[in-house]
Amino acid sequence: MRCEILLFAQLADVIGTDRLAISLPEGATVADALARVANDHEAIASVRSTLALAVNEHYCSPSRALSDGDTIALIPPVSGG
C-alpha cells in the first residue's frame, strides 16, 4: 500500500520537502511507517520519540493500523513565545 508522510517545521526544512511517499506492506502501522522514514532520514530518527503523530488529520498512537492512501503527519515539538 502507498501512504504519504507530511513533514512540518524543522523536519521539512532539514529534509528539503514537506512530503514523502512510501510503500508499506498490508497490515502496517504508523510505527512501521515511522521506522521506514527514520531509517532513511537521520533528521527524523533523531526526534522520533518526541513527534506527535496523526493519520488523516486525527492524532493517533504508533500502533494505529494504516490503509492504502492514508496521510501520516509527523509533527515535531515547537517552542517559542
Biopython code that builds the backbone (N, CA, C, O; Angstrom):
import numpy as np
from Bio.PDB.StructureBuilder import StructureBuilder

atoms = [
    (1, "MET", "N", (0.841, -1.174, 0.000)),
    (1, "MET", "CA", (0.000, 0.000, 0.000)),
    (1, "MET", "C", (0.886, 1.237, 0.000)),
    (1, "MET", "O", (2.044, 1.193, 0.416)),
    (2, "ARG", "N", (0.323, 2.331, -0.471)),
    (2, "ARG", "CA", (1.049, 3.606, -0.538)),
    (2, "ARG", "C", (0.470, 4.567, 0.486)),
    (2, "ARG", "O", (-0.745, 4.659, 0.662)),
    (3, "CYS", "N", (1.367, 5.282, 1.158)),
    (3, "CYS", "CA", (0.973, 6.315, 2.111)),
    (3, "CYS", "C", (1.821, 7.549, 1.870)),
    (3, "CYS", "O", (2.914, 7.472, 1.309)),
    (4, "GLU", "N", (1.301, 8.683, 2.303)),
    (4, "GLU", "CA", (2.040, 9.927, 2.191)),
    (4, "GLU", "C", (2.402, 10.389, 3.596)),
    (4, "GLU", "O", (1.577, 10.338, 4.509)),
    (5, "ILE", "N", (3.642, 10.840, 3.761)),
    (5, "ILE", "CA", (4.128, 11.385, 5.019)),
    (5, "ILE", "C", (4.200, 12.893, 4.868)),
    (5, "ILE", "O", (4.817, 13.395, 3.928)),
    (6, "LEU", "N", (3.572, 13.622, 5.789)),
    (6, "LEU", "CA", (3.677, 15.076, 5.818)),
    (6, "LEU", "C", (4.680, 15.475, 6.892)),
    (6, "LEU", "O", (4.624, 14.985, 8.020)),
    (7, "LEU", "N", (5.589, 16.360, 6.535)),
    (7, "LEU", "CA", (6.627, 16.826, 7.462)),
    (7, "LEU", "C", (6.389, 18.295, 7.770)),
    (7, "LEU", "O", (6.015, 19.072, 6.892)),
    (8, "PHE", "N", (6.607, 18.667, 9.018)),
    (8, "PHE", "CA", (6.363, 20.035, 9.443)),
    (8, "PHE", "C", (7.609, 20.639, 10.083)),
    (8, "PHE", "O", (8.518, 19.930, 10.514)),
    (9, "ALA", "N", (7.623, 21.959, 10.130)),
    (9, "ALA", "CA", (8.641, 22.759, 10.834)),
    (9, "ALA", "C", (10.048, 22.358, 10.405)),
    (9, "ALA", "O", (10.332, 22.241, 9.213)),
    (10, "GLN", "N", (10.930, 22.148, 11.388)),
    (10, "GLN", "CA", (12.330, 21.885, 11.077)),
    (10, "GLN", "C", (12.540, 20.591, 10.294)),
    (10, "GLN", "O", (13.528, 20.475, 9.569)),
    (11, "LEU", "N", (11.646, 19.620, 10.420)),
    (11, "LEU", "CA", (11.809, 18.391, 9.629)),
    (11, "LEU", "C", (11.729, 18.700, 8.138)),
    (11, "LEU", "O", (12.563, 18.234, 7.361)),
    (12, "ALA", "N", (10.749, 19.468, 7.742)),
    (12, "ALA", "CA", (10.613, 19.837, 6.331)),
    (12, "ALA", "C", (11.820, 20.647, 5.872)),
    (12, "ALA", "O", (12.311, 20.455, 4.760)),
    (13, "ASP", "N", (12.297, 21.549, 6.723)),
    (13, "ASP", "CA", (13.457, 22.375, 6.364)),
    (13, "ASP", "C", (14.705, 21.533, 6.157)),
    (13, "ASP", "O", (15.411, 21.699, 5.162)),
    (14, "VAL", "N", (14.981, 20.629, 7.091)),
    (14, "VAL", "CA", (16.204, 19.825, 7.031)),
    (14, "VAL", "C", (16.155, 18.823, 5.883)),
    (14, "VAL", "O", (17.156, 18.623, 5.195)),
    (15, "ILE", "N", (15.012, 18.199, 5.671)),
    (15, "ILE", "CA", (14.902, 17.178, 4.622)),
    (15, "ILE", "C", (14.731, 17.814, 3.245)),
    (15, "ILE", "O", (15.063, 17.203, 2.230)),
    (16, "GLY", "N", (14.215, 19.038, 3.212)),
    (16, "GLY", "CA", (14.097, 19.741, 1.941)),
    (16, "GLY", "C", (12.793, 19.521, 1.213)),
    (16, "GLY", "O", (12.661, 19.888, 0.046)),
    (17, "THR", "N", (11.827, 18.928, 1.888)),
    (17, "THR", "CA", (10.494, 18.729, 1.316)),
    (17, "THR", "C", (9.510, 18.600, 2.460)),
    (17, "THR", "O", (9.897, 18.279, 3.584)),
    (18, "ASP", "N", (8.246, 18.846, 2.181)),
    (18, "ASP", "CA", (7.244, 18.675, 3.232)),
    (18, "ASP", "C", (6.401, 17.421, 3.027)),
    (18, "ASP", "O", (5.438, 17.193, 3.758)),
    (19, "ARG", "N", (6.763, 16.601, 2.028)),
    (19, "ARG", "CA", (6.016, 15.368, 1.740)),
    (19, "ARG", "C", (6.954, 14.261, 1.271)),
    (19, "ARG", "O", (7.895, 14.491, 0.512)),
    (20, "LEU", "N", (6.668, 13.071, 1.744)),
    (20, "LEU", "CA", (7.366, 11.878, 1.280)),
    (20, "LEU", "C", (6.320, 10.823, 0.954)),
    (20, "LEU", "O", (5.325, 10.704, 1.669)),
    (21, "ALA", "N", (6.521, 10.066, -0.093)),
    (21, "ALA", "CA", (5.642, 8.950, -0.433)),
    (21, "ALA", "C", (6.380, 7.663, -0.082)),
    (21, "ALA", "O", (7.558, 7.508, -0.402)),
    (22, "ILE", "N", (5.677, 6.737, 0.580)),
    (22, "ILE", "CA", (6.299, 5.465, 0.932)),
    (22, "ILE", "C", (5.359, 4.318, 0.579)),
    (22, "ILE", "O", (4.143, 4.490, 0.483)),
    (23, "SER", "N", (5.952, 3.155, 0.391)),
    (23, "SER", "CA", (5.190, 1.918, 0.198)),
    (23, "SER", "C", (5.382, 1.059, 1.432)),
    (23, "SER", "O", (6.494, 0.924, 1.942)),
    (24, "LEU", "N", (4.297, 0.482, 1.905)),
    (24, "LEU", "CA", (4.322, -0.360, 3.089)),
    (24, "LEU", "C", (3.526, -1.631, 2.811)),
    (24, "LEU", "O", (2.638, -1.628, 1.959)),
    (25, "PRO", "N", (3.831, -2.711, 3.516)),
    (25, "PRO", "CA", (3.035, -3.923, 3.343)),
    (25, "PRO", "C", (1.651, -3.777, 3.988)),
    (25, "PRO", "O", (1.473, -2.978, 4.907)),
    (26, "GLU", "N", (0.698, -4.532, 3.514)),
    (26, "GLU", "CA", (-0.628, -4.546, 4.137)),
    (26, "GLU", "C", (-0.469, -4.887, 5.610)),
    (26, "GLU", "O", (0.374, -5.706, 5.978)),
    (27, "GLY", "N", (-1.276, -4.260, 6.447)),
    (27, "GLY", "CA", (-1.214, -4.505, 7.879)),
    (27, "GLY", "C", (-0.200, -3.646, 8.613)),
    (27, "GLY", "O", (-0.025, -3.795, 9.822)),
    (28, "ALA", "N", (0.475, -2.746, 7.898)),
    (28, "ALA", "CA", (1.480, -1.886, 8.526)),
    (28, "ALA", "C", (0.811, -0.893, 9.467)),
    (28, "ALA", "O", (-0.364, -0.559, 9.317)),
    (29, "THR", "N", (1.588, -0.433, 10.437)),
    (29, "THR", "CA", (1.115, 0.541, 11.414)),
    (29, "THR", "C", (1.867, 1.856, 11.234)),
    (29, "THR", "O", (2.807, 1.955, 10.446)),
    (30, "VAL", "N", (1.428, 2.856, 11.986)),
    (30, "VAL", "CA", (2.135, 4.137, 11.988)),
    (30, "VAL", "C", (3.576, 3.919, 12.437)),
    (30, "VAL", "O", (4.490, 4.537, 11.892)),
    (31, "ALA", "N", (3.794, 3.051, 13.420)),
    (31, "ALA", "CA", (5.152, 2.758, 13.885)),
    (31, "ALA", "C", (6.012, 2.197, 12.759)),
    (31, "ALA", "O", (7.194, 2.528, 12.665)),
    (32, "ASP", "N", (5.441, 1.359, 11.910)),
    (32, "ASP", "CA", (6.180, 0.810, 10.764)),
    (32, "ASP", "C", (6.557, 1.923, 9.790)),
    (32, "ASP", "O", (7.679, 1.956, 9.286)),
    (33, "ALA", "N", (5.626, 2.829, 9.528)),
    (33, "ALA", "CA", (5.902, 3.945, 8.624)),
    (33, "ALA", "C", (6.987, 4.840, 9.211)),
    (33, "ALA", "O", (7.895, 5.269, 8.499)),
    (34, "LEU", "N", (6.894, 5.120, 10.496)),
    (34, "LEU", "CA", (7.884, 5.960, 11.161)),
    (34, "LEU", "C", (9.260, 5.303, 11.120)),
    (34, "LEU", "O", (10.261, 5.980, 10.882)),
    (35, "ALA", "N", (9.321, 4.009, 11.346)),
    (35, "ALA", "CA", (10.600, 3.296, 11.275)),
    (35, "ALA", "C", (11.195, 3.380, 9.880)),
    (35, "ALA", "O", (12.405, 3.549, 9.732)),
    (36, "ARG", "N", (10.363, 3.264, 8.862)),
    (36, "ARG", "CA", (10.834, 3.330, 7.478)),
    (36, "ARG", "C", (11.458, 4.685, 7.176)),
    (36, "ARG", "O", (12.564, 4.747, 6.639)),
    (37, "VAL", "N", (10.762, 5.777, 7.516)),
    (37, "VAL", "CA", (11.297, 7.093, 7.190)),
    (37, "VAL", "C", (12.453, 7.483, 8.110)),
    (37, "VAL", "O", (13.349, 8.215, 7.691)),
    (38, "ALA", "N", (12.448, 7.008, 9.354)),
    (38, "ALA", "CA", (13.566, 7.279, 10.268)),
    (38, "ALA", "C", (14.830, 6.580, 9.785)),
    (38, "ALA", "O", (15.933, 7.099, 9.952)),
    (39, "ASN", "N", (14.673, 5.411, 9.191)),
    (39, "ASN", "CA", (15.814, 4.685, 8.644)),
    (39, "ASN", "C", (16.431, 5.431, 7.460)),
    (39, "ASN", "O", (17.643, 5.375, 7.251)),
    (40, "ASP", "N", (15.606, 6.122, 6.698)),
    (40, "ASP", "CA", (16.067, 6.849, 5.520)),
    (40, "ASP", "C", (16.541, 8.272, 5.817)),
    (40, "ASP", "O", (17.299, 8.847, 5.037)),
    (41, "HIS", "N", (16.096, 8.844, 6.947)),
    (41, "HIS", "CA", (16.381, 10.258, 7.240)),
    (41, "HIS", "C", (16.803, 10.424, 8.702)),
    (41, "HIS", "O", (15.979, 10.282, 9.606)),
    (42, "GLU", "N", (18.055, 10.718, 8.931)),
    (42, "GLU", "CA", (18.576, 10.906, 10.282)),
    (42, "GLU", "C", (17.840, 12.004, 11.029)),
    (42, "GLU", "O", (17.663, 11.906, 12.244)),
    (43, "ALA", "N", (17.410, 13.040, 10.336)),
    (43, "ALA", "CA", (16.681, 14.131, 10.989)),
    (43, "ALA", "C", (15.406, 13.621, 11.661)),
    (43, "ALA", "O", (15.027, 14.106, 12.727)),
    (44, "ILE", "N", (14.762, 12.664, 11.053)),
    (44, "ILE", "CA", (13.560, 12.073, 11.652)),
    (44, "ILE", "C", (13.958, 11.131, 12.777)),
    (44, "ILE", "O", (13.332, 11.136, 13.836)),
    (45, "ALA", "N", (14.974, 10.335, 12.566)),
    (45, "ALA", "CA", (15.420, 9.401, 13.594)),
    (45, "ALA", "C", (15.800, 10.120, 14.879)),
    (45, "ALA", "O", (15.528, 9.624, 15.972)),
    (46, "SER", "N", (16.422, 11.280, 14.756)),
    (46, "SER", "CA", (16.911, 11.990, 15.939)),
    (46, "SER", "C", (15.793, 12.593, 16.795)),
    (46, "SER", "O", (16.012, 12.863, 17.976)),
    (47, "VAL", "N", (14.606, 12.811, 16.233)),
    (47, "VAL", "CA", (13.492, 13.377, 17.003)),
    (47, "VAL", "C", (12.303, 12.417, 17.094)),
    (47, "VAL", "O", (11.230, 12.791, 17.567)),
    (48, "ARG", "N", (12.497, 11.220, 16.653)),
    (48, "ARG", "CA", (11.422, 10.224, 16.556)),
    (48, "ARG", "C", (10.580, 10.102, 17.825)),
    (48, "ARG", "O", (9.353, 10.048, 17.746)),
    (49, "SER", "N", (11.219, 10.058, 18.984)),
    (49, "SER", "CA", (10.481, 9.833, 20.230)),
    (49, "SER", "C", (9.692, 11.058, 20.685)),
    (49, "SER", "O", (8.860, 10.948, 21.586)),
    (50, "THR", "N", (9.933, 12.214, 20.088)),
    (50, "THR", "CA", (9.243, 13.438, 20.506)),
    (50, "THR", "C", (8.130, 13.857, 19.552)),
    (50, "THR", "O", (7.443, 14.846, 19.806)),
    (51, "LEU", "N", (7.944, 13.134, 18.478)),
    (51, "LEU", "CA", (6.967, 13.525, 17.458)),
    (51, "LEU", "C", (5.534, 13.248, 17.892)),
    (51, "LEU", "O", (5.246, 12.218, 18.500)),
    (52, "ALA", "N", (4.650, 14.170, 17.577)),
    (52, "ALA", "CA", (3.216, 13.895, 17.631)),
    (52, "ALA", "C", (2.866, 13.267, 16.285)),
    (52, "ALA", "O", (3.432, 13.638, 15.257)),
    (53, "LEU", "N", (1.943, 12.328, 16.293)),
    (53, "LEU", "CA", (1.587, 11.581, 15.089)),
    (53, "LEU", "C", (0.104, 11.754, 14.789)),
    (53, "LEU", "O", (-0.726, 11.777, 15.697)),
    (54, "ALA", "N", (-0.213, 11.874, 13.520)),
    (54, "ALA", "CA", (-1.612, 11.963, 13.103)),
    (54, "ALA", "C", (-1.790, 11.202, 11.801)),
    (54, "ALA", "O", (-0.884, 11.144, 10.969)),
    (55, "VAL", "N", (-2.954, 10.628, 11.639)),
    (55, "VAL", "CA", (-3.329, 9.975, 10.381)),
    (55, "VAL", "C", (-4.632, 10.598, 9.911)),
    (55, "VAL", "O", (-5.624, 10.636, 10.639)),
    (56, "ASN", "N", (-4.605, 11.077, 8.695)),
    (56, "ASN", "CA", (-5.785, 11.699, 8.095)),
    (56, "ASN", "C", (-6.373, 12.779, 9.016)),
    (56, "ASN", "O", (-7.583, 12.855, 9.230)),
    (57, "GLU", "N", (-5.471, 13.604, 9.547)),
    (57, "GLU", "CA", (-5.809, 14.771, 10.366)),
    (57, "GLU", "C", (-6.369, 14.441, 11.749)),
    (57, "GLU", "O", (-7.027, 15.281, 12.364)),
    (58, "HIS", "N", (-6.114, 13.224, 12.245)),
    (58, "HIS", "CA", (-6.533, 12.836, 13.595)),
    (58, "HIS", "C", (-5.321, 12.290, 14.341)),
    (58, "HIS", "O", (-4.653, 11.372, 13.865)),
    (59, "TYR", "N", (-5.039, 12.863, 15.520)),
    (59, "TYR", "CA", (-3.915, 12.375, 16.314)),
    (59, "TYR", "C", (-4.125, 10.901, 16.626)),
    (59, "TYR", "O", (-5.253, 10.439, 16.794)),
    (60, "CYS", "N", (-3.016, 10.172, 16.701)),
    (60, "CYS", "CA", (-3.110, 8.735, 16.909)),
    (60, "CYS", "C", (-1.871, 8.208, 17.624)),
    (60, "CYS", "O", (-0.892, 8.928, 17.820)),
    (61, "SER", "N", (-1.937, 6.954, 18.003)),
    (61, "SER", "CA", (-0.794, 6.279, 18.606)),
    (61, "SER", "C", (-0.006, 5.577, 17.505)),
    (61, "SER", "O", (-0.519, 5.372, 16.405)),
    (62, "PRO", "N", (1.236, 5.209, 17.799)),
    (62, "PRO", "CA", (2.044, 4.496, 16.812)),
    (62, "PRO", "C", (1.458, 3.143, 16.404)),
    (62, "PRO", "O", (1.797, 2.616, 15.344)),
    (63, "SER", "N", (0.588, 2.584, 17.230)),
    (63, "SER", "CA", (0.036, 1.261, 16.932)),
    (63, "SER", "C", (-1.141, 1.297, 15.959)),
    (63, "SER", "O", (-1.668, 0.245, 15.595)),
    (64, "ARG", "N", (-1.556, 2.473, 15.537)),
    (64, "ARG", "CA", (-2.701, 2.578, 14.629)),
    (64, "ARG", "C", (-2.396, 1.907, 13.300)),
    (64, "ARG", "O", (-1.353, 2.150, 12.693)),
    (65, "ALA", "N", (-3.313, 1.061, 12.854)),
    (65, "ALA", "CA", (-3.169, 0.389, 11.557)),
    (65, "ALA", "C", (-3.408, 1.384, 10.431)),
    (65, "ALA", "O", (-4.222, 2.300, 10.547)),
    (66, "LEU", "N", (-2.687, 1.184, 9.351)),
    (66, "LEU", "CA", (-2.794, 2.063, 8.182)),
    (66, "LEU", "C", (-3.556, 1.387, 7.055)),
    (66, "LEU", "O", (-3.617, 0.160, 6.972)),
    (67, "SER", "N", (-4.130, 2.204, 6.196)),
    (67, "SER", "CA", (-4.806, 1.743, 4.986)),
    (67, "SER", "C", (-4.172, 2.433, 3.792)),
    (67, "SER", "O", (-3.536, 3.479, 3.924)),
    (68, "ASP", "N", (-4.353, 1.834, 2.629)),
    (68, "ASP", "CA", (-3.824, 2.416, 1.407)),
    (68, "ASP", "C", (-4.352, 3.841, 1.241)),
    (68, "ASP", "O", (-5.549, 4.088, 1.385)),
    (69, "GLY", "N", (-3.457, 4.764, 0.940)),
    (69, "GLY", "CA", (-3.834, 6.151, 0.712)),
    (69, "GLY", "C", (-3.850, 7.031, 1.941)),
    (69, "GLY", "O", (-4.128, 8.225, 1.832)),
    (70, "ASP", "N", (-3.559, 6.476, 3.118)),
    (70, "ASP", "CA", (-3.542, 7.291, 4.328)),
    (70, "ASP", "C", (-2.443, 8.347, 4.265)),
    (70, "ASP", "O", (-1.414, 8.164, 3.615)),
    (71, "THR", "N", (-2.692, 9.450, 4.954)),
    (71, "THR", "CA", (-1.713, 10.520, 5.091)),
    (71, "THR", "C", (-1.287, 10.580, 6.552)),
    (71, "THR", "O", (-2.117, 10.731, 7.448)),
    (72, "ILE", "N", (0.015, 10.459, 6.776)),
    (72, "ILE", "CA", (0.581, 10.425, 8.124)),
    (72, "ILE", "C", (1.351, 11.719, 8.347)),
    (72, "ILE", "O", (2.250, 12.056, 7.578)),
    (73, "ALA", "N", (0.993, 12.439, 9.403)),
    (73, "ALA", "CA", (1.686, 13.682, 9.733)),
    (73, "ALA", "C", (2.674, 13.427, 10.860)),
    (73, "ALA", "O", (2.329, 12.820, 11.874)),
    (74, "LEU", "N", (3.917, 13.898, 10.678)),
    (74, "LEU", "CA", (4.948, 13.854, 11.711)),
    (74, "LEU", "C", (5.127, 15.281, 12.208)),
    (74, "LEU", "O", (5.629, 16.143, 11.487)),
    (75, "ILE", "N", (4.714, 15.521, 13.436)),
    (75, "ILE", "CA", (4.672, 16.877, 13.966)),
    (75, "ILE", "C", (5.682, 17.014, 15.103)),
    (75, "ILE", "O", (5.472, 16.474, 16.190)),
    (76, "PRO", "N", (6.781, 17.738, 14.855)),
    (76, "PRO", "CA", (7.785, 17.911, 15.901)),
    (76, "PRO", "C", (7.299, 18.894, 16.965)),
    (76, "PRO", "O", (6.424, 19.718, 16.702)),
    (77, "PRO", "N", (7.873, 18.803, 18.169)),
    (77, "PRO", "CA", (7.516, 19.782, 19.194)),
    (77, "PRO", "C", (7.970, 21.165, 18.772)),
    (77, "PRO", "O", (8.974, 21.311, 18.074)),
    (78, "VAL", "N", (7.249, 22.158, 19.184)),
    (78, "VAL", "CA", (7.616, 23.536, 18.883)),
    (78, "VAL", "C", (7.733, 24.307, 20.185)),
    (78, "VAL", "O", (7.096, 23.972, 21.184)),
    (79, "SER", "N", (8.542, 25.326, 20.157)),
    (79, "SER", "CA", (8.664, 26.199, 21.315)),
    (79, "SER", "C", (8.744, 27.637, 20.831)),
    (79, "SER", "O", (8.945, 27.903, 19.646)),
    (80, "GLY", "N", (8.590, 28.515, 21.730)),
    (80, "GLY", "CA", (8.653, 29.921, 21.366)),
    (80, "GLY", "C", (7.735, 30.718, 22.259)),
    (80, "GLY", "O", (7.127, 30.192, 23.192)),
    (81, "GLY", "N", (7.648, 31.957, 21.964)),
    (81, "GLY", "CA", (6.807, 32.745, 22.842)),
    (81, "GLY", "C", (6.361, 34.016, 22.229)),
    (81, "GLY", "O", (5.640, 34.787, 22.862)),
]
sb = StructureBuilder()
sb.init_structure("model")
sb.init_model(0)
sb.init_chain("A")
sb.init_seg("    ")
for serial, (resi, resn, name, xyz) in enumerate(atoms, 1):
    if name == "N":
        sb.init_residue(resn, " ", resi, " ")
    sb.init_atom(name, np.array(xyz, "f"), 0.0, 1.0, " ", f" {name:<3s}", serial, name[0])
structure = sb.get_structure()
